[in-house]
Amino acid sequence: MAKKKTLAYSPETYKRIEAFRLFDDTFMSKVFDGRKEETALLLQIILNDPGIQVTSVLAQVEIKNLQGRSIRLDIRARNSKGEIFAVEVQRQDAGAKPKRARYISALIDANELKASQDFEKLPETYVIFITEHDALGEGEPIYNIDRTVKQTGKPFGDMAHIIYVNGENKSRTKLGKLMQDFHCTEAKDMNYKILADRVRYFKETQKGKDEMCAIVEEYANEQSKEAILIGFKKGVITKKGASIMYPKMKAADIESLYREAKKTTRKRTGKA
């Protein structure tokens, strides 16, 4: 009798992979991570520039602000001209507020210049939000935002661009077809073969599915740790309570989070 193959992850986790779309940031980041051709296609369509060649692309990149809030980008890419592209997918409009775009742009700039380096060395930057809904609500398929001089209407020329891509656009244009692909759960329904092939790998091959499952479970574990840490800091959860609420969490991890919370609390209150 043939031995039944044991799945590496739970059936529930595999089921989650089946439902993923490119609008899910965890999935989208994995599809484009390190993939120059796929990322180039994405940028060529959004910026209407078939000449864009990507030299580097990383997913889930943290840009740190040592004095305040850091950010994590879904995609950070650079092209052959040295231009930087920060791409975020947002299912909820709240994640694509104008001041978030401003902050991302500012942090990219702050991390680009070395000490005493001339400001003219700042690269041209593009902060791109791909939103599931029409975040700006004007019915346009894409919104290109650049600073201008109010009195003259002329470009300010700071080379910092913000772009919102409307995911509700289902036209038969290149951009509309791209947005259709972002809504698909199955590779067979997608317009762009190079993207469909990546989606097919993660959804239809065992190796690809296992890669995604590992990321999903790691993400869930990190989210659980964050929730426990916040609970400890606020004093609304005990170590025993944490072990009951999160039975898969290792006792050593719960203890480490408890100590971290207590250490932070002591620093805040000034207690020894």
Disulfide bonds with the S-S distance in Angstrom:
none
